[in-house]
């Protein structure tokens, strides 16, 4: 039987073995881990599922160690950057609605509708992924089909992993994006700019989700055996083909 207390203790030991030894940092990470686990359990996950999801969101010890390598020995600076790493940097903001194409705006509205359906009072990367799957992007549908994954399978995996939350208190119009979702959408804007396209399309949003890499959307895709690198290549290839055809 899964023992949550033992799993957290073993996680702490692994972080230390792999180079994250600052006690304040470990304690801050554990506090965030426990908060996330509790939220996931309230959303309907088992303790084991909640633990695995929370660990996935935090990331590996090597990533954390690398993130703070330049901070030096200042605990204050280290913990400040740690907080930004976990909860999202204050410098990352949601792109304006005008930055998105009409289809991308529809995707975001669909994502907003998905959250209350799951009794969630936040819009996470998983809701954005569901919005994408219901969008009018034939490119995403075609690529996912080639990856051997259909929308029903993705939806089922998301609902299995996240589950139904408690009755949401906020109305849909006021549900905020999570820091990871904001980061993914900011990355989507960067993808559009990098591909020299004037607005963010649903395809750019998908690229932003997989580039963010640590949210529930990326976890779900990996759980379903989706090759993230190949998926990116396929989407960019199809976008270029559609651009040429146009």
MOMO-V620893 format. One record per residue. N is the residue number from 0. RES is the residue in three letters. PSI is psi as a letter, one per 40 degrees, with the letter a starting at -180 (none if undefined). D_CENTER is the distance of its C-alpha to the mean C-alpha in Angstrom with 1 decimal. Layout:
BEGIN
N_RES_PSI_D_CENTER + N_RES_PSI_D_CENTER
END
This chain:
BEGIN
0_UNK_i_28.9 + 1_UNK_h_25.6 + 2_UNK_h_26.4 + 3_UNK_d_23.6 + 4_UNK_d_25.8 + 5_UNK_d_26.7 + 6_UNK_d_23.2 + 7_UNK_d_22.2 + 8_UNK_d_25.5 + 9_UNK_d_24.9 + 10_UNK_d_21.4 + 11_UNK_d_23.2 + 12_UNK_d_25.9 + 13_UNK_d_23.6 + 14_UNK_d_22.0 + 15_UNK_d_25.6 + 16_UNK_d_26.8 + 17_UNK_e_24.2 + 18_UNK_e_25.2 + 19_UNK_g_23.4 + 20_UNK_e_26.6 + 21_UNK_h_26.7 + 22_UNK_d_27.3 + 23_UNK_d_25.9 + 24_UNK_d_22.6 + 25_UNK_d_22.5 + 26_UNK_d_23.4 + 27_UNK_d_20.7 + 28_UNK_d_18.1 + 29_UNK_d_19.8 + 30_UNK_d_19.9 + 31_UNK_d_16.2 + 32_UNK_d_15.8 + 33_UNK_d_18.5 + 34_UNK_d_17.1 + 35_UNK_d_13.8 + 36_UNK_d_15.9 + 37_UNK_d_18.2 + 38_UNK_d_15.8 + 39_UNK_d_14.5 + 40_UNK_d_18.2 + 41_UNK_d_19.1 + 42_UNK_e_16.7 + 43_UNK_e_18.7 + 44_UNK_i_17.4 + 45_UNK_i_20.0 + 46_UNK_d_20.2 + 47_UNK_d_19.5 + 48_UNK_d_16.3 + 49_UNK_d_15.2 + 50_UNK_d_16.2 + 51_UNK_d_14.5 + 52_UNK_d_11.1 + 53_UNK_d_11.7 + 54_UNK_d_13.0 + 55_UNK_d_10.1 + 56_UNK_d_7.9 + 57_UNK_d_10.9 + 58_UNK_i_11.6 + 59_UNK_i_15.1 + 60_UNK_d_18.3 + 61_UNK_d_19.0 + 62_UNK_d_15.9 + 63_UNK_d_16.8 + 64_UNK_d_20.4 + 65_UNK_d_20.0 + 66_UNK_d_18.0 + 67_UNK_e_21.0 + 68_UNK_d_23.8 + 69_UNK_e_25.4 + 70_UNK_d_25.6 + 71_UNK_a_28.7 + 72_UNK_e_30.1 + 73_UNK_h_29.4 + 74_UNK_d_27.6 + 75_UNK_d_27.1 + 76_UNK_d_25.3 + 77_UNK_d_23.4 + 78_UNK_d_22.1 + 79_UNK_d_21.5 + 80_UNK_d_19.2 + 81_UNK_d_17.6 + 82_UNK_d_16.8 + 83_UNK_d_15.3 + 84_UNK_d_13.2 + 85_UNK_d_11.9 + 86_UNK_e_11.7 + 87_UNK_h_11.4 + 88_UNK_i_14.6 + 89_UNK_e_17.1 + 90_UNK_e_17.8 + 91_UNK_h_14.6 + 92_UNK_i_15.4 + 93_UNK_h_14.5 + 94_UNK_i_16.7 + 95_UNK_i_19.7 + 96_UNK_d_20.0 + 97_UNK_e_22.8 + 98_UNK_e_20.6 + 99_UNK_i_19.3 + 100_UNK_i_21.6 + 101_UNK_d_22.9 + 102_UNK_d_20.8 + 103_UNK_d_17.6 + 104_UNK_d_18.8 + 105_UNK_d_19.4 + 106_UNK_d_15.9 + 107_UNK_d_14.7 + 108_UNK_d_17.6 + 109_UNK_d_16.8 + 110_UNK_d_13.2 + 111_UNK_d_15.2 + 112_UNK_d_17.6 + 113_UNK_d_15.2 + 114_UNK_d_14.3 + 115_UNK_d_18.0 + 116_UNK_d_18.6 + 117_UNK_e_16.5 + 118_UNK_f_18.2 + 119_UNK_h_15.1 + 120_UNK_f_15.9 + 121_UNK_i_12.5 + 122_UNK_h_10.3 + 123_UNK_a_6.7 + 124_UNK_d_4.3 + 125_UNK_d_6.8 + 126_UNK_d_9.6 + 127_UNK_d_9.1 + 128_UNK_d_9.2 + 129_UNK_d_12.3 + 130_UNK_d_13.7 + 131_UNK_d_13.7 + 132_UNK_d_15.4 + 133_UNK_e_18.0 + 134_UNK_i_18.5 + 135_UNK_e_21.6 + 136_UNK_h_20.2 + 137_UNK_d_22.4 + 138_UNK_d_20.9 + 139_UNK_d_17.6 + 140_UNK_d_19.8 + 141_UNK_d_22.1 + 142_UNK_d_19.7 + 143_UNK_d_17.9 + 144_UNK_d_21.5 + 145_UNK_d_22.5 + 146_UNK_e_19.7 + 147_UNK_f_21.4 + 148_UNK_h_18.7 + 149_UNK_i_19.5 + 150_UNK_d_17.7 + 151_UNK_d_19.4 + 152_UNK_d_18.2 + 153_UNK_d_14.5 + 154_UNK_d_15.1 + 155_UNK_d_17.1 + 156_UNK_d_14.5 + 157_UNK_d_11.9 + 158_UNK_d_14.9 + 159_UNK_d_16.1 + 160_UNK_d_13.1 + 161_UNK_d_12.4 + 162_UNK_i_15.9 + 163_UNK_h_17.8 + 164_UNK_a_17.6 + 165_UNK_i_20.7 + 166_UNK_h_22.3 + 167_UNK_i_20.3 + 168_UNK_d_22.5 + 169_UNK_i_21.3 + 170_UNK_i_22.3 + 171_UNK_d_19.8 + 172_UNK_d_20.9 + 173_UNK_e_20.0 + 174_UNK_h_16.6 + 175_UNK_i_14.4 + 176_UNK_i_10.9 + 177_UNK_i_8.8 + 178_UNK_d_8.8 + 179_UNK_d_5.2 + 180_UNK_d_6.0 + 181_UNK_d_9.3 + 182_UNK_d_8.5 + 183_UNK_d_7.0 + 184_UNK_d_10.2 + 185_UNK_d_12.3 + 186_UNK_d_11.6 + 187_UNK_d_12.6 + 188_UNK_d_15.7 + 189_UNK_d_16.3 + 190_UNK_d_16.2 + 191_UNK_d_18.7 + 192_UNK_d_20.9 + 193_UNK_d_20.9 + 194_UNK_e_22.0 + 195_UNK_f_24.6 + 196_UNK_h_23.6 + 197_UNK_d_24.4 + 198_UNK_i_21.6 + 199_UNK_h_18.0 + 200_UNK_i_18.1 + 201_UNK_d_15.8 + 202_UNK_d_15.8 + 203_UNK_d_14.7 + 204_UNK_d_11.7 + 205_UNK_d_10.9 + 206_UNK_d_11.7 + 207_UNK_d_9.4 + 208_UNK_d_6.3 + 209_UNK_d_7.9 + 210_UNK_d_9.2 + 211_UNK_d_6.3 + 212_UNK_e_6.3 + 213_UNK_e_5.1 + 214_UNK_i_2.0 + 215_UNK_d_4.7 + 216_UNK_d_5.2 + 217_UNK_d_6.0 + 218_UNK_d_7.7 + 219_UNK_d_9.5 + 220_UNK_d_10.7 + 221_UNK_d_11.9 + 222_UNK_d_13.6 + 223_UNK_e_15.4 + 224_UNK_e_16.7 + 225_UNK_h_15.2 + 226_UNK_h_16.3 + 227_UNK_d_13.5 + 228_UNK_d_16.3 + 229_UNK_d_18.6 + 230_UNK_d_16.3 + 231_UNK_d_15.8 + 232_UNK_d_19.6 + 233_UNK_d_20.5 + 234_UNK_d_18.6 + 235_UNK_d_20.2 + 236_UNK_d_23.5 + 237_UNK_d_23.6 + 238_UNK_d_22.8 + 239_UNK_d_25.7 + 240_UNK_d_27.9 + 241_UNK_d_27.4 + 242_UNK_d_28.1 + 243_UNK_d_31.2 + 244_UNK_d_32.3 + 245_UNK_none_32.0
END
